[in-house]
């Protein structure tokens, strides 16, 4: 049986100075430890949030990963490490999150699948594919706290990714983000709650907040339970959200509503051979 746990979702205002960002992340992790949490989740672009992403690739032995591994071991916490530019030889870096266990070991990584190449009226044009490579794997991780799934920011708009993870047994999906203010005001909460409800999963979504040199981020990080209830929501500045997560609630709701059992695979199918369960 999966254990319940307390999660801290950390909203940050990261910039282009990696060392400064990592100092802020370490301070938030230490603050979360004092609050008695088991898991800390950091936002997208936690390590670097500025122009020139394609030049910022780091290895798994680099400054960001070393910082997170040391913090996890020092505080005895699970860390879902936001995202950093993971080097990709001969190509643009991946936008990657790591899960690090309380002994400081890397348990898995997930690289953003869907790159934000759109132009929304009222916001600057964004083209992530001009500096970032897409991932090629859906990742699930078994932990003492249940089976975890992962998505990053723009992935939120692709419901099939969430359904595949839920069908594979995910109880919780972590979604580090850097949502723009314009799209966040229109879609952030409704999409997060919809993904939680339709899949009976917890969604833990730390967001960037404030202005960087590339965009104005929405903030309003959220923790949503499998019924769609908002357990915690941030404002528009740096903040730490806390919530108690009970993975068994996901299974109970799936049994009650039987959405997965009531699907019609004779009419439509959803499958992937790109799922890794670790």
N, C-alpha and C positions, 0 to 999 in steps of 0.2 A: 504494500500500500504506500502510495506517495505521501510524503510528509508535507504538512502545511509550512509556510515560511513567510517571513516579513521581507518585503522588497522596498528598496529606496530607488526611486526614479529621479535622476538628477538633471535639472535643466541648466544649461550653461549658455554663456555668451562668449563663445570662442572667437579668436581672431587668427591672424597669420603668424603669430609668434608661438612656435611649438613649445618652447620651454615654459613660457607663461601659461599656456593652456594646460600643460601637464601639472604645473604647480596648483592651478585651480582644481583640476581633477583630483589630485591627491588630497587637497583640503576638503573637498566634498565627500570623498570616500571616508576620510577620518571622521568627519561630522556624522556620516551615516552609521559608522561603527558605534559611536557614542549613543546613538539612538536605538541600538539593539537590533540591527537588521541582519539578515542572512545573505542577501543578494543586493548588489548595487548595479544599476544600469545607467550608462552614459549615452549622450546623444551622438547622432551623425556628425562628422567633421569635428569631433572632439579634439583631435590632435592638431589639425590644420584646417582653417576656414578662411581662405583667401584666394587671390589670383595665383595662377601658376601651379595648380594642383598636379599637373602632369610632370612637374620637376621635383616633386616632394616624396617620391617613393622610398619606403624604408623596408628593411628586412625584418624577419622575425627575431633578430638579435639586436634590433635598433633601439633607439631611445624610447619610443612610445611603448613597445612591447615590454621592454625591461622595466619601465616605470610601473606598468600595470601588474606585472608578475610580482614585483617586490611589494606593491601595495596589497595585493591579495594575500600573500604569505604573511605579511606583517600584521594584518588585521584579522586574518582567518575568515575571509569572506569570498563568496563567489562574485566575480565581476564579469558583467557583459559589457565589454570595453568600448562602447561607442563605435566610431569607425576611424580608421587611419588609412593613408595611401600605402597599400602593400605593393612592393616592387614587383614588376612583371617584366622579365628580361625581354628586351626588344620591342616592348609595347608600353602603352600607358599603364599606370598602376591601377590596381583594383581598389574599390571602395569597400573596405573589409572590417568586419567586427570579429573579435575573438571572445571566447568564453574561457575564463581562467578560474581554476578551482582554488579552494582555500590553501592548498599546499604550493600555490604559485605555478602550477602546470597548465599549459595550454590544452584545453579539452576539445575544442573544435574552432573552426573559422567558417564564416559565411561572407561571400562577396555579393554585393548588390547586383541583382539580375536585370532590373529595368532602369535604364538611364533616362534622366529627366531632360528630354530634348523637345521642349515645347515653348510656345510664345503666347502667354496669356495677356489679354488686353489689360493695361494698367500696371504691368510689371515688366521689368527688363527681360529680354530674351535669354533663356538658359539652354546650354547645350553641353550636357555632361560628357557626351561621347567625344568631345573635342579634347578631353584631358583625362579620361577614365575608361578602363576596359570593363565590360560586363562579366559577371560571374557565370559559371556554367553548372552549378549544382545547388539543389535544394537540400538543406541540412536539418537533421533532427538529432537531438542529444538526450540520452537517458541520464537522469540525475536522481539523487535521493528525493528531489522535490517534484518528480514527474518527468514527463517527456516534453522537452522544450523545442519550439520552432522559432524561426527567425525571418525577419523581413527588414528592409531599410527604406524608409521614406516613400519615394515614388512607387515602390512595390505595393503600397497600400491600395492602389487603383486597380490591381489585378487580382480579382477575387479568387481565381482558380488556384493561385499560389497558396492562399490561406486554406481553401477547401482540401487541397492535396495534403497539406500538413495535418489538418484535423482528421482526415480519413486515416492517416498513418498514425494517429494516436496522440497528437500534440495536445497538451492540457493548457499550455501557456505559450504565447507568441510574443517575443521581444521585438520591438520595432524602433530602433534609434532613428531619429529624423532631423531634418532641417527644412521644415515646411515654410514656404514663403508666406508673408502676411496676407497677400491677396487670396491665394488658394486656401490658406488656413482658415481665414474668416468664412469662406464659402463652404468648405468641404471637410475640414479636419475632424470635428467631433462626430458628424453624421457618418462618415466612413469608418471611423474607429469603432463606433458602437454597432454599426451594421456588421462589420467583420466578426466582432465578438458574438453577436446574437446568432448569426447564420451558421456559425461553426461551434458554438458553445465552448469558447476558449476565453481565457484571460488575455487581454492585450495590454502590454506595458510599453508605453510610447514616450520616451524622453525626447524633447525637442530643443533645438537651438532657439535663442531669443535675442532680440535687439538687432542692431545693424552691424554688418561686417562690410568689408570693401567689395563684396560681391552681391549682397542681397540684404533685405530686411526680413528677418525670421519672425515667425508668428508666436513662438512660445506656447503657452497653454498645454504643456505636457500633461498626459493623462494616464490613469490606470482604470481600466474598464473590466468588469467581471463578465462571466459567460452569459449572464442574462441581459447584458447591455447597460447595467447600472454603472455610473461613473463613481468610482470609489475615491478618487482624488484628482484634482485638476489645478495646475499652476496658473499664475498670472503671466506677466510679460517680462519678468526679470529672473535672475538666477534664483533657483529654489530647489528644495529637496522634498519630494512627495513620499509618503509612507502608506503602505497598505498591507493587510494580511491576505495572503494568497492560499486558498485551499484547493489543490488540484482535484480533489474528489468531487467538487461542485460541477466541474466540467462533465464528468461521467454521469452524475445524477441527472443533469439537464438533458443530456443526450438520450438517456433512457426514457425520460418523461415525454420529450417531444418527438423522439424517434425520427428525426429528420433524415438521418443517414439511411435508416432502414426503409424509409418511404420514398427514397429516390427511385428514378425509373431508368436504370441502365439499359433497358431494352429500347429506350427512346434517345438516350444520349449517354456519352461516356466521357470520363475524365481520368487520365492516367499519365504516368511519367516514369521513364526508366532513369531519371536523373536525380533520384532521391537517395541520400545517404543517411542511414540511421546509425549513430555512433554510441 
